Amino acid sequence: MSTATVSGPAVGDTADRLGLRGQSLPRWMPLAVAAGAVVVSLLIYLLTPVDSEIQIVLMAALGFVIAMTALSTAVEGGRRARDRFATTLVYTAFLLAVIPLVAVLVSVIGKGAGRLDAGFFTHSMNGIGARDVGGGIYHAIIGTVEQVLLASVLAVPFGLLVAIYLVEYGRGRVSRVISFFVDVLTGLPSIIAGLFILAFWVIALDQGFSGFAGALALAVLMIPTVVRSAEEMLKLVPNELREAGYALGVPQWRTILRVVVPTALPGIVTGVMLAVARVAGETAPVLLTVFGTNLINSNPFSGEQSSLPLYIYSQAGQPQQSAVDRAWAAALVLIIIIMVLNLAARLFAGRNRLR
């Protein structure tokens, strides 16, 4: 039996005909094309009536994609040009998505950093008028911390139990109905949650405005996030671990508590932290249920309370520049808190990845 061999030149010729081998654009070419697209867009901005920065950015992005695709087609061939077009489109979309985020951060830092000082964190707005330069967010920080903690105490155990039921016990119509309502809650507008608690807790039950009422509204928003994140983490636990517990004669509930949940705990904690970061910046629910105050109220079960989103809303709505400066500073503090929570969730998930 003879062994067929394929010569190197034959393989090379076939690769050339199929467009699998050829010249490549230098690595510096994308940067040069991007710089050229920016220069052309700036010239259009200076020489034409176009005065919108958004239009300039979009024209630069479109020019970059078109130029890179044309150069790749001329140098690398159609096959690689299509691949480079998709890659360029993805990176361009990513940059366009990052630009608004960077712009928001730069704007908030530039307008809010100058107002941050020790007194801003240790004083409330008691006795401070809109034209006064003083005042702080101490009462708002207390309200935000208490409301988010109460919401977490209410939402996390309930959401975790629902997730355990859906993964470990849920079968049939009941499970599908619960999953459907969780999906509905996931897309629920935050103001609807606030209206529900306002109508049920504040008005119907006559409990009045309080930090606890705000925590109830935030808990409604947290539950679907906790359920979905915990559900996905529980599904990642290998069935072999469950079967090993059953083989040893361990009841199902004990296997879930001692094996399944501890294995998925890093991902569950990450989902909880992301849910906390989401509700910490909600304004509409607390506006309808907490109502807000300038005084320090450390009791969330009695009387009106404040929070950082409410503080920003109330200060930004006043015409005085001192009040607007306080709003920007409070917005910067809130962004820092949310970013720290998200970063902590990422680090925790990275170091305790489910295996």
C-alpha positions in Angstrom: 0.0 0.0 0.0 1.4 3.3 -1.0 1.3 6.4 1.1 0.0 9.6 -0.6 2.1 12.6 0.1 1.2 16.2 -0.6 4.0 18.6 -1.5 4.5 21.9 0.2 4.2 24.1 -3.0 0.9 22.4 -3.8 -0.5 23.2 -0.4 0.7 26.8 -0.8 -0.9 27.2 -4.2 -4.2 25.9 -2.9 -4.0 28.2 0.1 -3.3 31.1 -2.2 -6.3 30.3 -4.4 -8.6 30.0 -1.4 -7.4 33.2 0.1 -6.1 31.5 3.2 -2.6 33.0 2.9 -1.6 36.4 1.7 -0.3 39.8 2.8 -1.5 41.3 6.1 -2.0 44.9 7.2 0.7 46.1 9.6 -0.3 46.4 13.3 0.0 50.1 13.3 -2.5 50.5 10.5 -5.7 50.5 12.6 -4.3 53.3 14.8 -3.3 55.3 11.7 -6.7 54.8 10.1 -8.4 55.8 13.4 -6.3 59.0 13.6 -7.1 59.8 10.0 -10.9 59.3 10.6 -10.7 61.6 13.6 -8.8 64.3 11.6 -11.3 64.2 8.7 -14.2 64.4 11.2 -12.7 67.4 12.9 -12.2 69.1 9.5 -15.8 68.5 8.7 -16.7 70.0 12.0 -14.7 73.1 11.4 -15.5 73.7 7.7 -19.2 72.7 7.5 -22.3 73.8 9.4 -22.3 70.5 11.3 -22.0 71.4 15.0 -23.1 68.3 16.8 -20.4 66.4 18.7 -22.4 63.2 18.4 -22.5 63.4 14.6 -18.8 64.0 14.5 -18.1 60.9 16.6 -20.5 58.8 14.5 -18.9 60.0 11.3 -15.4 59.2 12.6 -16.6 55.7 13.6 -18.2 55.1 10.2 -15.1 56.4 8.3 -12.9 54.1 10.4 -15.0 51.0 9.6 -15.2 51.8 5.8 -11.5 52.7 5.5 -10.3 49.6 7.3 -12.6 47.3 5.3 -11.4 48.9 2.0 -7.8 48.6 2.9 -8.2 45.0 4.1 -10.0 44.1 0.8 -7.2 45.6 -1.3 -4.3 44.1 0.7 -5.6 40.9 2.4 -8.3 39.8 0.2 -12.1 39.3 0.5 -11.9 36.5 3.1 -9.8 38.3 5.6 -11.6 41.6 4.8 -14.9 40.1 6.0 -13.3 38.9 9.2 -11.6 42.3 9.8 -14.9 44.1 9.1 -16.7 42.1 11.8 -13.8 42.7 14.2 -13.6 46.4 13.5 -17.4 46.7 13.9 -17.3 45.0 17.3 -14.4 47.2 18.6 -16.1 50.4 17.2 -19.4 49.5 18.9 -17.5 48.9 22.2 -15.8 52.3 22.0 -19.1 54.0 21.2 -20.6 52.4 24.2 -17.7 53.4 26.5 -17.7 57.1 25.4 -21.0 58.0 27.2 -19.8 56.3 30.3 -16.5 58.1 30.3 -18.2 61.4 29.6 -20.6 60.9 32.5 -17.8 60.0 34.9 -15.6 63.0 33.8 -18.6 65.4 34.1 -19.6 64.1 37.6 -16.0 64.1 38.9 -15.3 67.6 37.5 -18.5 69.1 39.0 -18.7 67.1 42.3 -15.1 66.6 43.5 -14.7 70.2 44.6 -17.5 70.0 47.1 -16.3 66.9 48.8 -14.8 67.5 52.2 -15.1 66.1 55.8 -18.1 68.3 56.6 -20.0 67.0 53.6 -19.9 63.5 55.1 -20.5 64.5 58.7 -23.4 67.0 58.5 -27.0 66.9 57.5 -29.2 69.5 55.8 -30.9 70.5 59.1 -31.1 74.3 59.2 -29.4 74.7 55.8 -31.1 76.9 53.2 -30.8 76.5 49.5 -28.5 79.5 49.3 -26.2 78.3 52.1 -22.9 76.8 51.2 -22.8 74.3 54.0 -24.8 71.1 54.6 -23.9 67.5 53.9 -25.2 64.0 53.2 -24.8 62.3 56.5 -28.6 61.8 56.9 -28.8 60.5 53.3 -26.0 58.0 53.8 -27.7 56.6 56.9 -31.0 56.3 55.1 -29.5 54.6 52.0 -27.5 52.1 54.2 -30.5 51.2 56.3 -32.9 50.9 53.4 -30.6 48.7 51.3 -29.8 46.5 54.3 -33.5 46.0 55.1 -34.2 45.3 51.4 -31.4 42.7 51.3 -32.7 41.0 54.5 -36.1 40.7 52.9 -35.2 39.9 49.3 -32.1 37.6 49.6 -33.6 34.7 51.7 -36.8 34.8 49.8 -35.1 34.9 46.4 -32.7 32.1 47.4 -35.5 29.9 48.5 -37.4 30.5 45.2 -34.2 29.7 43.2 -33.7 26.5 45.2 -37.3 25.4 44.6 -37.0 26.1 40.8 -33.8 24.1 40.5 -34.2 21.3 43.0 -37.9 20.8 43.4 -39.8 22.7 40.7 -41.6 20.5 38.1 -44.7 21.0 36.1 -47.1 24.0 35.9 -46.3 25.6 39.3 -42.7 25.9 38.4 -43.5 27.4 35.1 -45.9 29.9 36.6 -43.3 31.0 39.2 -40.6 31.4 36.5 -43.0 33.5 34.4 -43.7 35.9 37.2 -40.0 36.2 38.0 -39.5 37.2 34.4 -42.2 39.7 34.7 -40.7 41.2 37.8 -37.3 41.4 36.1 -38.7 43.9 33.6 -40.9 45.8 36.1 -40.3 49.5 36.1 -39.0 50.8 39.4 -41.8 53.4 39.8 -44.4 50.6 39.6 -42.8 48.9 42.6 -43.0 52.3 44.4 -46.6 52.8 43.5 -47.5 49.3 44.7 -45.9 49.9 48.2 -47.4 53.4 48.3 -50.9 52.0 47.7 -50.7 48.9 49.8 -48.4 49.8 52.7 -48.5 53.5 53.0 -52.2 54.2 52.1 -54.2 51.0 52.5 -52.5 49.9 55.7 -51.9 53.5 56.9 -48.3 52.8 57.9 -47.1 56.2 56.7 -43.9 57.1 54.9 -40.8 55.5 56.3 -37.5 53.9 55.4 -39.0 50.5 55.8 -41.6 51.3 53.1 -38.7 52.2 50.8 -37.0 49.0 51.7 -40.1 47.0 50.7 -40.1 48.7 47.3 -36.4 48.0 46.8 -36.9 44.4 47.9 -39.5 44.0 45.1 -36.8 45.1 42.6 -34.1 42.9 44.2 -36.0 39.6 44.2 -35.9 38.8 40.5 -32.1 39.6 40.2 -31.4 37.4 43.2 -33.6 34.6 41.9 -32.1 34.5 38.5 -28.5 34.8 39.6 -28.9 32.1 42.3 -30.8 29.9 39.9 -28.0 30.0 37.3 -25.3 29.2 39.9 -27.3 26.3 41.4 -27.6 24.9 37.9 -23.9 24.9 37.5 -23.4 22.6 40.5 -22.6 19.1 39.1 -25.3 16.5 39.6 -22.6 14.1 40.7 -22.3 16.0 44.0 -26.1 15.6 44.6 -26.0 11.9 43.7 -23.0 11.3 46.0 -25.0 12.8 48.9 -28.1 10.7 48.0 -25.9 7.5 47.8 -24.7 8.2 51.4 -28.3 8.3 52.6 -28.4 12.0 53.1 -31.9 13.6 52.7 -32.3 16.0 49.8 -32.9 19.0 51.9 -29.6 18.4 53.8 -27.7 17.8 50.6 -29.0 21.1 49.3 -28.0 23.0 52.5 -24.6 21.2 53.0 -23.4 20.5 49.5 -25.3 22.4 46.7 -25.6 25.9 48.3 -22.0 26.1 49.7 -20.7 25.0 46.2 -22.7 27.8 44.5 -22.2 30.3 47.3 -19.5 32.5 45.5 -21.8 33.1 42.5 -24.8 33.6 44.7 -23.0 36.3 46.7 -21.9 38.0 43.5 -25.5 38.1 42.3 -26.6 39.6 45.6 -24.0 42.3 45.5 -25.0 43.2 41.9 -28.6 43.4 43.0 -27.7 45.7 45.9 -25.7 47.9 43.6 -28.7 48.2 41.3 -31.3 49.2 43.9 -28.9 51.6 45.7 -29.4 54.2 43.0 -33.1 53.9 42.6 -35.0 57.2 43.0 -38.6 56.6 42.0 -39.5 53.9 44.7 -38.0 55.9 47.6 -39.5 59.1 46.3 -43.0 57.6 46.6 -42.5 55.7 49.9 -39.8 57.4 52.0 -40.7 61.0 51.0 -37.4 62.5 52.3 -36.3 64.8 55.1 -33.5 67.1 56.0 -33.2 65.7 59.5 -31.2 62.7 60.7 -33.6 59.8 61.2 -31.8 56.6 62.2 -35.1 54.7 62.8 -36.3 53.3 59.4 -39.6 52.1 60.9 -40.8 55.5 62.1 -41.0 58.7 60.2 -39.7 60.0 56.9 -36.2 59.3 56.0 -33.7 60.4 53.3 -31.4 58.6 50.9 -28.7 59.6 48.4 -31.0 59.4 45.3 -33.6 61.5 47.1 -30.9 64.0 48.2 -29.7 64.3 44.6 -33.2 64.8 43.3 -34.1 67.5 45.8 -30.9 69.4 45.5 -30.7 69.3 41.7 -34.2 70.7 41.4 -33.3 74.0 43.2 -32.1 77.0 41.2 -29.3 78.0 43.6 -25.7 77.0 42.5 -24.8 75.8 46.0 -27.6 73.3 46.0 -26.6 72.1 42.5 -23.0 71.7 43.7 -24.3 69.5 46.6 -26.3 67.4 44.1 -23.2 66.8 41.9 -21.1 65.8 45.0 -23.8 63.4 46.2 -24.0 61.9 42.7 -20.2 61.3 42.8 -20.5 59.6 46.2 -23.3 57.4 44.9 -21.3 56.4 41.8 -18.3 55.6 43.9 -20.4 53.4 46.2 -22.0 51.5 43.2 -18.6 51.1 41.5 -17.1 49.7 44.7 -19.9 47.2 45.1 -19.6 46.1 41.4 -15.8 45.8 41.7 -16.1 43.8 44.9 -18.6 41.4 43.2 -16.2 40.9 40.3 -13.2 40.3 42.6 -15.2 37.9 44.8 -16.4 36.0 41.7 -12.9 35.8 40.2 -11.3 34.5 43.4 -14.1 32.0 44.2 -15.0 30.7 40.8 -17.3 27.7 40.8 -15.4 24.5 40.0 
